[in-house]
Amino acid sequence: MSDTLSAHPVLVVDNGAQYAQLIARRVREARVYSEVVPHTMPVAELLAKAPAAIILSGGPASVYAAGAPALDPALLAAGVPVFGMCYGFQAMAQALGGAVAATGSGEYGHTPAQIVDTGSTLFTGQPDQQSVWMSHGDAVSVAPAGMRVTASTAGAPIAAFEDDQRRLYGVQWHPEVLHTAYGQRVLENFLWRGAGIPGDWTAAHVVESLVESVRTQVGDGRVLCALSGGVDSSVAAALVQRAVGDQLTCVFVDHGLLREGESEQVQQEFVEATGVRLVVVDARERFLDALAGITDPEAKRKAIGEQFIRVFEQAARGVVGSAPADGHPIEFLVQGTLYPDVVESGGGEGAANIKSHHNVGGLPADLQFTLVEPLRSLFKDEVRAVGLELGVPEAIVWRQPFPGPGLGVRIIGEVTADRLAILRRADSIARHELTAAGLDRQIWQCPVVLLADVRSVGVQGDGRTYGHPIVLRPVTSEDAMTADWTRVPFDVLARISTRITNEVREVNRVVLDLTSKPPGTIEWE
């Protein structure tokens, strides 16, 4: 992937760290392109990527334990700037002839560090006392020859070392986590001062590089994209459209399970902003018929997925079968795959025929396309930045994550037209009030759930009612792997509750979900 966005990436060698992706993110926040590679990658293969610098991540092993990730000394002698963190720091020390030993008393969490030289490459402009985030039981006991010790802690007298001549640097702590007060500054000092990399990797640069990459891959071929209206598919479509224009056709399946205004947003605002060619399939009745009588969550998901496949297949065959003016058949399918997806699935490279695990839910075997995945090197926040650079409407760029099955899995019970109408109105009110309160960027997402199979007693208009409860589920997260409930101000919650119970007559109770993930998931179904 490095030939797509940067000819000289910063490679993060993953030694089994839980923070490897986070390191790559922090490097990119310094406006430098970065990729994660496994520690098993041979030195020759690493160097073949022409890295501008290499970062050795932390890891759970001891450097002297059997089977621990090994560091080939040849990597440190290749003339490429190297920065070791935690385990990577110890592996560097050992490979360069230093020594690492078990201290008998590790350091974990916030730890005071003494900076010996505040004018060094890593620590210039920083205070001599700072809090760092440690997680180690071993420590460097003897610094390698030529290394200058520039920081220490109570449990690690050699907590950082530097060699400007060889451009080798390391720290015992984790600079990539926010708990380390000057961590980003240390990382930027390595990148900009130690490695001499200009911090010029911007959204404009990314767009320019990816557009050229798509043009090279697609050539004169025609491209198909399943447009959902979500951030990833919208930005991917806008990028491909910028690259190849009318060679791209987007298919938007209106399954009737979107939130209020979203179908119109895709068909009007997105098309107007990007000029993309859009085919709209109105399949609302078809999806409702398929969901009739189904209450089991997994059965609903399968029914929605199956219908989407069939509808998209029909639409795709129509587009494929249309007589193209340029004589080229449709060969490519756009996917909004992101970098975390690539890393978590093993980081495979190259185009492939679509498989059932991809976003569109799996296509029939006789519909074969080569994948175009222009966002596969980017994180979510970078995708949003690219979207803004491309002119994608902000309402789409900053749209909260939304499940593929849509409101179908936010109705607890059977999905009907009436229940969808109730949930849409309640959801619209909640979104309006959260936006008015300026909370959109603080909340990862706020599912609004209709407990359709539950009735609660209420009093409305001096009469007894048996209405539906609505659940608000505001959560804060970085990657949706873990999440905590968002502390929405009480006055905002009060306005949401009052408006929903006043304006949606079928609802007489609004409740707040205070569960973190784990144990609860973000969505209810």
C-alpha positions as CSV (number, residue, x, y, z in Angstrom):
1,M,0.0,0.0,0.0
2,S,2.9,2.4,0.5
3,D,3.1,3.0,-3.3
4,T,-0.4,4.5,-3.1
5,L,0.0,7.2,-0.5
6,S,3.7,7.6,0.1
7,A,6.9,6.4,-1.6
8,H,8.6,6.4,1.8
9,P,6.3,5.3,4.6
10,V,7.1,5.1,8.3
11,L,6.7,1.5,9.1
12,V,5.4,0.4,12.5
13,V,6.8,-3.0,13.3
14,D,4.1,-4.8,15.4
15,N,5.7,-6.8,18.2
16,G,2.3,-8.0,19.4
17,A,1.3,-4.6,20.9
18,Q,-2.2,-3.7,21.7
19,Y,-1.2,-0.2,20.5
20,A,0.3,-0.8,17.1
21,Q,-2.5,0.8,15.2
22,L,-2.5,3.7,17.7
23,I,1.1,4.3,16.9
24,A,0.4,4.5,13.2
25,R,-2.5,7.0,14.0
26,R,-0.2,9.2,16.1
27,V,2.4,9.2,13.3
28,R,-0.3,10.3,10.8
29,E,-1.4,13.0,13.2
30,A,2.1,14.4,12.8
31,R,1.3,14.6,9.1
32,V,3.5,11.7,8.2
33,Y,2.2,8.6,6.4
34,S,2.5,5.3,8.3
35,E,1.7,1.6,8.0
36,V,1.8,-1.4,10.4
37,V,3.8,-4.4,9.4
38,P,4.3,-7.7,11.3
39,H,7.6,-8.4,13.2
40,T,8.0,-11.5,11.1
41,M,8.6,-9.5,8.0
42,P,12.2,-10.1,6.9
43,V,14.6,-7.1,6.9
44,A,15.1,-7.2,3.2
45,E,11.3,-7.0,2.7
46,L,11.1,-4.1,5.1
47,L,13.8,-2.2,3.4
48,A,12.3,-2.9,0.0
49,K,9.4,-0.6,1.0
50,A,12.0,2.2,1.2
51,P,10.8,3.4,4.6
52,A,11.6,7.0,5.8
53,A,11.8,5.6,9.3
54,I,10.9,2.5,11.3
55,I,9.2,2.4,14.7
56,L,9.5,-0.7,16.9
57,S,6.3,-1.2,18.9
58,G,5.9,-2.5,22.4
59,G,4.8,-6.0,23.2
60,P,3.9,-8.4,26.0
61,A,7.0,-10.7,25.8
62,S,10.4,-10.5,27.4
63,V,13.3,-10.0,25.0
64,Y,15.2,-13.0,26.4
65,A,12.1,-15.4,26.4
66,A,11.9,-18.2,24.0
67,G,9.8,-17.3,21.0
68,A,9.9,-13.6,21.7
69,P,9.9,-11.3,18.6
70,A,13.5,-11.0,17.4
71,L,15.1,-7.9,16.1
72,D,17.7,-8.5,13.3
73,P,20.7,-6.2,14.0
74,A,20.9,-5.7,10.2
75,L,17.8,-3.5,10.5
76,L,19.7,-1.1,12.8
77,A,22.7,-1.0,10.5
78,A,20.7,-0.2,7.4
79,G,21.0,3.6,7.8
80,V,17.2,4.0,8.3
81,P,16.1,6.1,11.4
82,V,14.7,3.7,14.1
83,F,12.6,4.5,17.2
84,G,12.0,1.8,19.8
85,M,9.1,2.0,22.3
86,C,8.9,-0.2,25.4
87,Y,9.6,-3.8,24.1
88,G,11.0,-2.2,20.9
89,F,13.4,-0.1,23.1
90,Q,14.6,-3.2,24.9
91,A,15.0,-5.2,21.7
92,M,17.1,-2.4,20.3
93,A,19.3,-2.3,23.4
94,Q,19.9,-6.1,23.2
95,A,20.5,-6.1,19.4
96,L,23.1,-3.3,19.7
97,G,25.1,-5.1,22.4
98,G,23.4,-3.7,25.5
99,A,21.8,-5.7,28.3
100,V,18.2,-6.2,29.5
101,A,17.3,-7.7,32.8
102,A,14.3,-8.4,35.0
103,T,14.2,-5.7,37.7
104,G,12.0,-7.6,40.1
105,S,9.7,-4.5,40.4
106,G,8.1,-3.3,37.2
107,E,6.5,0.1,36.5
108,Y,2.9,0.3,35.4
109,G,0.7,3.3,34.7
110,H,1.6,6.9,35.4
111,T,5.4,7.2,36.2
112,P,7.5,10.3,36.9
113,A,10.4,10.6,34.4
114,Q,13.6,12.7,34.8
115,I,14.7,14.1,31.5
116,V,18.5,14.2,31.7
117,D,19.0,16.4,28.6
118,T,16.1,18.8,27.6
119,G,18.1,19.8,24.5
120,S,18.3,16.4,23.0
121,T,16.6,15.4,19.7
122,L,13.7,13.7,21.5
123,F,13.2,16.0,24.4
124,T,14.0,19.5,23.1
125,G,11.6,22.1,24.4
126,Q,10.2,19.9,27.1
127,P,10.4,20.1,31.0
128,D,12.9,18.0,32.8
129,Q,10.1,16.4,34.9
130,Q,7.2,14.7,33.2
131,S,4.7,12.0,33.6
132,V,4.9,9.0,31.3
133,W,2.9,5.8,30.9
134,M,4.9,2.7,31.7
135,S,4.1,-1.0,31.3
136,H,7.2,-3.1,31.8
137,G,8.8,-5.7,34.1
138,D,12.2,-5.8,32.4
139,A,14.5,-2.8,32.0
140,V,17.6,-1.9,30.1
141,S,20.5,-2.5,32.5
142,V,23.4,-1.6,30.2
143,A,23.1,0.9,27.4
144,P,24.7,0.0,24.1
145,A,28.0,1.6,23.1
146,G,27.5,4.9,21.4
147,M,24.1,5.5,23.0
148,R,23.5,8.6,25.2
149,V,21.1,8.1,28.1
150,T,18.7,11.0,28.1
151,A,16.0,10.0,30.6
152,S,15.5,7.8,33.7
153,T,12.9,6.7,36.1
154,A,13.0,5.1,39.6
155,G,12.6,1.6,38.1
156,A,14.5,2.2,34.8
157,P,17.7,4.2,35.2
158,I,18.1,3.9,31.4
159,A,14.7,5.0,30.3
160,A,15.6,6.6,27.0
161,F,18.7,6.7,24.8
162,E,19.7,8.5,21.6
163,D,22.4,8.3,18.9
164,D,22.1,11.2,16.4
165,Q,24.9,9.8,14.3
166,R,23.2,6.5,13.6
167,R,19.7,8.1,14.0
168,L,18.7,5.5,16.5
169,Y,16.4,6.4,19.4
170,G,14.2,4.8,22.0
171,V,12.2,5.2,25.2
172,Q,11.0,2.7,27.7
173,W,7.5,4.2,28.0
174,H,4.5,4.5,25.6
175,P,4.6,7.9,23.9
176,E,1.6,7.0,21.7
177,V,-0.9,7.0,24.6
178,L,-2.6,10.1,25.8
179,H,-1.5,9.3,29.4
180,T,2.0,10.3,28.5
181,A,2.1,14.0,28.8
182,Y,4.6,14.9,26.1
183,G,4.3,11.7,24.1
184,Q,3.2,13.2,20.8
185,R,5.9,15.8,21.1
186,V,8.5,13.1,21.6
187,L,7.2,11.2,18.5
188,E,7.1,14.4,16.4
189,N,10.7,15.2,17.5
190,F,11.8,11.8,16.3
191,L,10.0,12.1,13.0
192,W,10.7,15.7,12.1
193,R,14.1,16.2,13.8
194,G,15.7,12.7,14.2
195,A,14.4,11.3,10.9
196,G,14.2,14.6,9.0
197,I,10.7,13.8,7.6
198,P,8.7,16.8,6.5
199,G,5.2,16.9,8.0
200,D,3.4,17.5,4.7
201,W,1.0,14.5,4.5
202,T,-2.3,16.3,4.3
203,A,-5.8,15.6,3.1
204,A,-5.1,17.3,-0.2
205,H,-2.0,15.2,-0.7
206,V,-4.0,12.0,0.1
207,V,-6.7,12.9,-2.4
208,E,-4.2,13.6,-5.1
209,S,-2.4,10.3,-4.5
210,L,-5.5,8.2,-4.3
211,V,-7.1,9.7,-7.4
212,E,-4.0,8.8,-9.4
213,S,-4.0,5.3,-7.9
214,V,-7.6,4.7,-8.9
215,R,-7.0,6.0,-12.4
216,T,-4.0,3.6,-12.8
217,Q,-6.0,0.6,-11.5
218,V,-9.3,1.3,-13.4
219,G,-7.9,2.7,-16.7
220,D,-10.8,2.8,-19.2
221,G,-12.9,0.3,-17.2
222,R,-16.4,0.9,-15.8
223,V,-17.0,0.9,-12.1
224,L,-20.0,0.0,-9.9
225,C,-20.5,1.2,-6.3
226,A,-23.2,0.2,-3.8
227,L,-23.9,3.6,-2.2
228,S,-25.4,3.4,1.3
229,G,-25.2,7.0,2.3
230,G,-22.8,6.2,5.1
231,V,-19.4,7.9,5.4
232,D,-17.2,5.2,4.0
233,S,-19.2,4.4,0.8
234,S,-19.9,8.1,0.2
235,V,-16.3,9.1,0.4
236,A,-15.1,6.1,-1.6
237,A,-17.7,6.9,-4.3
238,A,-16.7,10.6,-4.4
239,L,-13.0,9.7,-4.7
240,V,-13.6,7.3,-7.6
241,Q,-15.9,9.8,-9.3
242,R,-13.2,12.4,-9.0
243,A,-10.7,9.9,-10.6
244,V,-12.8,8.5,-13.5
245,G,-15.9,10.6,-13.8
246,D,-18.8,9.0,-15.7
247,Q,-17.1,5.6,-15.7
248,L,-18.6,5.2,-12.3
249,T,-22.2,4.3,-11.6
250,C,-23.6,4.2,-8.1
251,V,-26.5,2.1,-7.0
252,F,-28.6,3.3,-4.1
253,V,-31.0,0.7,-2.7
254,D,-33.7,2.5,-0.7
255,H,-34.8,-0.3,1.6
256,G,-37.1,1.9,3.7
257,L,-35.0,1.3,6.8
258,L,-33.1,4.6,6.8
259,R,-33.6,7.5,9.1
260,E,-35.7,10.6,8.3
261,G,-34.2,12.6,5.5
262,E,-31.3,10.3,4.7
263,S,-32.7,8.9,1.4
264,E,-33.3,12.4,0.1
265,Q,-29.8,13.5,1.4
266,V,-28.1,10.8,-0.8
267,Q,-30.3,11.4,-3.9
268,Q,-30.1,15.2,-3.8
269,E,-27.2,16.7,-1.7
270,F,-24.6,14.0,-2.5
271,V,-25.3,13.9,-6.2
272,E,-25.4,17.7,-6.4
273,A,-22.0,18.0,-4.5
274,T,-20.2,15.2,-6.4
275,G,-21.9,15.0,-9.8
276,V,-22.0,11.2,-9.5
277,R,-24.2,9.1,-11.7
278,L,-26.8,7.5,-9.5
279,V,-29.3,4.7,-10.0
280,V,-32.0,4.5,-7.3
281,V,-33.9,1.4,-6.6
282,D,-37.1,1.8,-4.6
283,A,-37.3,-1.5,-2.7
284,R,-39.2,-0.4,0.4
285,E,-42.3,-2.6,-0.1
286,R,-40.1,-5.6,-0.9
287,F,-38.1,-5.3,2.3
288,L,-41.2,-4.9,4.5
289,D,-42.8,-8.0,2.9
290,A,-39.6,-9.9,3.6
291,L,-39.6,-8.8,7.3
292,A,-43.2,-9.5,7.9
293,G,-43.7,-11.7,11.0
294,I,-40.0,-11.8,11.9
295,T,-39.0,-10.9,15.4
296,D,-35.7,-12.7,15.9
297,P,-32.8,-10.2,15.5
298,E,-30.5,-12.5,13.6
299,A,-33.3,-13.6,11.3
300,K,-34.1,-10.0,10.6
301,R,-30.4,-9.3,9.7
302,K,-30.3,-12.3,7.4
303,A,-33.6,-11.3,5.7
304,I,-32.4,-7.8,5.1
305,G,-29.0,-8.9,3.9
306,E,-30.6,-11.5,1.5
307,Q,-32.9,-8.9,0.0
308,F,-30.1,-6.4,-0.4
309,I,-28.1,-9.0,-2.3
310,R,-31.0,-9.8,-4.6
311,V,-32.0,-6.2,-5.3
312,F,-28.4,-5.1,-5.9
313,E,-27.8,-8.1,-8.1
314,Q,-30.8,-7.1,-10.2
315,A,-29.7,-3.5,-10.4
316,A,-26.1,-4.4,-11.2
317,R,-27.3,-6.7,-14.0
318,G,-29.3,-3.8,-15.4
319,V,-26.3,-1.5,-15.3
320,V,-24.0,-4.2,-16.7
321,G,-26.5,-5.0,-19.4
322,S,-26.9,-1.4,-20.6
323,A,-25.0,-0.7,-23.8
324,P,-22.0,1.4,-22.8
325,A,-21.1,4.2,-25.2
326,D,-17.4,3.5,-24.7
327,G,-17.8,-0.2,-25.3
328,H,-16.3,-1.1,-21.9
329,P,-18.1,-3.6,-19.6
330,I,-18.3,-3.1,-15.8
331,E,-15.2,-4.7,-14.4
332,F,-14.8,-3.0,-11.0
333,L,-16.7,-2.7,-7.7
334,V,-16.0,0.0,-5.2
335,Q,-15.8,-1.0,-1.5
336,G,-15.3,1.4,1.5
337,T,-12.8,-0.8,3.2
338,L,-10.8,1.0,5.9
339,Y,-7.3,0.4,7.2
340,P,-8.4,-1.2,10.5
341,D,-10.3,-3.7,8.5
342,V,-7.2,-4.5,6.5
343,V,-5.0,-4.9,9.6
344,E,-7.5,-7.0,11.5
345,S,-8.0,-9.3,8.5
346,G,-4.3,-10.0,8.0
347,G,-3.4,-7.0,5.8
348,G,-3.7,-8.8,2.5
349,E,-2.8,-6.7,-0.6
350,G,-4.0,-6.6,-4.1
351,A,-7.4,-6.7,-5.8
352,A,-9.6,-9.8,-5.4
353,N,-13.0,-11.0,-6.4
354,I,-15.7,-9.9,-3.9
355,K,-16.3,-12.3,-1.0
356,S,-19.3,-12.7,1.3
357,H,-17.7,-10.7,4.1
358,H,-17.5,-7.5,2.2
359,N,-19.8,-4.5,2.8
360,V,-22.4,-5.2,0.2
361,G,-23.2,-8.4,2.1
362,G,-22.0,-10.9,-0.5
363,L,-22.8,-11.1,-4.2
364,P,-23.7,-14.2,-6.3
365,A,-20.8,-16.2,-7.7
366,D,-21.6,-15.3,-11.3
367,L,-21.2,-11.5,-10.6
368,Q,-17.5,-11.1,-10.6
369,F,-15.8,-7.8,-10.1
370,T,-12.3,-6.6,-9.2
371,L,-12.4,-4.6,-6.0
372,V,-11.5,-1.0,-5.9
373,E,-10.8,-0.1,-2.3
374,P,-9.4,3.5,-2.3
375,L,-9.7,4.0,1.5
376,R,-8.0,0.8,2.6
377,S,-5.0,2.8,3.8
378,L,-7.0,5.3,5.9
379,F,-8.5,5.5,9.4
380,K,-12.0,6.8,10.0
381,D,-10.9,10.3,10.9
382,E,-8.7,10.5,7.8
383,V,-11.6,9.3,5.7
384,R,-13.7,12.2,7.0
385,A,-10.9,14.7,6.2
386,V,-10.7,13.3,2.7
387,G,-14.4,13.6,2.3
388,L,-14.4,17.3,3.3
389,E,-11.5,17.8,0.8
390,L,-13.6,16.2,-1.9
391,G,-16.6,18.4,-1.1
392,V,-18.8,15.7,0.3
393,P,-21.6,17.4,2.3
394,E,-20.7,17.8,6.0
395,A,-24.0,16.1,7.0
396,I,-22.7,12.9,5.4
397,V,-19.1,13.3,6.4
398,W,-20.0,13.6,10.0
399,R,-22.8,11.2,10.0
400,Q,-22.7,8.8,13.0
401,P,-22.1,5.1,12.3
402,F,-25.3,3.4,11.3
403,P,-25.9,-0.3,11.0
404,G,-26.3,-1.9,7.6
405,P,-29.7,-3.3,8.4
406,G,-30.7,0.3,9.5
407,L,-33.8,0.8,11.7
408,G,-34.7,-2.8,11.2
409,V,-32.4,-3.7,14.1
410,R,-33.5,-0.7,16.2
411,I,-37.1,-2.0,16.5
412,I,-37.4,-4.7,19.1
413,G,-40.0,-6.8,17.6
414,E,-41.6,-7.1,14.1
415,V,-40.7,-4.4,11.6
416,T,-43.8,-2.7,10.2
417,A,-44.4,0.6,8.3
418,D,-46.2,2.1,11.3
419,R,-43.4,1.2,13.7
420,L,-40.8,2.6,11.3
421,A,-42.7,5.9,11.2
422,I,-42.8,6.1,15.0
423,L,-39.1,5.4,15.3
424,R,-38.2,7.8,12.5
425,R,-40.0,10.7,14.3
426,A,-38.4,9.9,17.7
427,D,-34.9,9.5,16.2
428,S,-35.3,12.8,14.3
429,I,-36.2,14.7,17.5
430,A,-33.2,13.2,19.3
431,R,-30.8,14.0,16.5
432,H,-32.1,17.5,16.2
433,E,-31.7,18.3,19.9
434,L,-28.2,16.7,20.1
435,T,-27.1,18.8,17.1
436,A,-28.7,22.0,18.6
437,A,-26.7,21.3,21.8
438,G,-23.5,21.0,19.8
439,L,-22.9,17.4,20.9
440,D,-22.6,15.8,17.5
441,R,-18.8,15.6,17.6
442,Q,-18.7,14.4,21.2
443,I,-21.0,11.4,20.6
444,W,-19.8,8.4,18.6
445,Q,-23.4,7.5,17.9
446,C,-26.8,7.6,19.6
447,P,-29.0,4.7,18.6
448,V,-32.7,5.4,19.3
449,V,-34.5,2.1,19.9
450,L,-38.2,1.4,19.8
451,L,-39.4,-1.3,22.2
452,A,-42.2,-2.2,19.9
453,D,-43.2,-5.4,21.8
454,V,-43.3,-3.6,25.2
455,R,-46.1,-1.4,26.5
456,S,-45.8,0.9,29.5
457,V,-48.5,2.7,31.5
458,G,-48.7,6.4,31.1
459,V,-51.0,9.4,31.6
460,Q,-51.5,11.7,28.7
461,G,-54.4,14.3,28.4
462,D,-55.9,13.1,31.7
463,G,-56.3,9.7,30.3
464,R,-54.5,6.3,30.9
465,T,-52.3,5.2,28.0
466,Y,-50.3,2.1,27.1
467,G,-47.6,3.4,24.9
468,H,-44.3,2.3,23.6
469,P,-41.0,3.1,25.4
470,I,-38.1,4.7,23.5
471,V,-34.5,4.0,24.5
472,L,-31.7,6.5,24.0
473,R,-28.3,5.0,23.7
474,P,-25.6,7.7,23.4
475,V,-22.1,6.3,23.5
476,T,-18.5,7.6,23.2
477,S,-15.9,5.5,21.5
478,E,-12.8,5.7,19.2
479,D,-13.2,2.5,17.3
480,A,-16.5,0.8,18.5
481,M,-14.5,-2.1,20.0
482,T,-15.2,-0.6,23.4
483,A,-17.5,2.2,24.4
484,D,-18.9,4.1,27.3
485,W,-22.2,5.9,27.6
486,T,-22.0,9.6,27.0
487,R,-22.8,11.9,29.8
488,V,-25.4,14.0,28.0
489,P,-26.5,17.1,30.0
490,F,-29.7,16.6,31.8
491,D,-31.4,19.6,30.3
492,V,-30.7,18.2,26.8
493,L,-32.1,14.8,27.8
494,A,-35.2,16.5,29.3
495,R,-35.9,18.4,26.0
496,I,-35.5,15.2,24.0
497,S,-37.9,13.3,26.4
498,T,-40.5,16.1,26.5
499,R,-40.5,16.5,22.7
500,I,-40.8,12.8,21.9
501,T,-43.6,12.2,24.4
502,N,-45.4,15.3,23.2
503,E,-44.9,14.9,19.5
504,V,-45.0,11.1,19.0
505,R,-48.3,10.1,20.4
506,E,-47.6,6.4,20.4
507,V,-44.7,6.9,22.8
508,N,-45.3,7.7,26.5
509,R,-41.9,6.9,28.1
510,V,-38.2,7.7,27.2
511,V,-35.4,5.8,29.0
512,L,-31.6,6.2,29.0
513,D,-29.2,3.2,28.5
514,L,-26.2,3.6,30.9
515,T,-24.4,0.4,29.9
516,S,-20.8,0.4,28.8
517,K,-19.3,-2.0,26.2
518,P,-18.5,-4.5,27.5
519,P,-20.8,-5.9,28.8
520,G,-23.5,-4.4,26.5
521,T,-23.1,-3.9,22.7
522,I,-23.7,-0.5,21.2
523,E,-26.8,-1.7,19.2
524,W,-29.6,-3.6,21.0
525,E,-29.9,-6.2,18.4
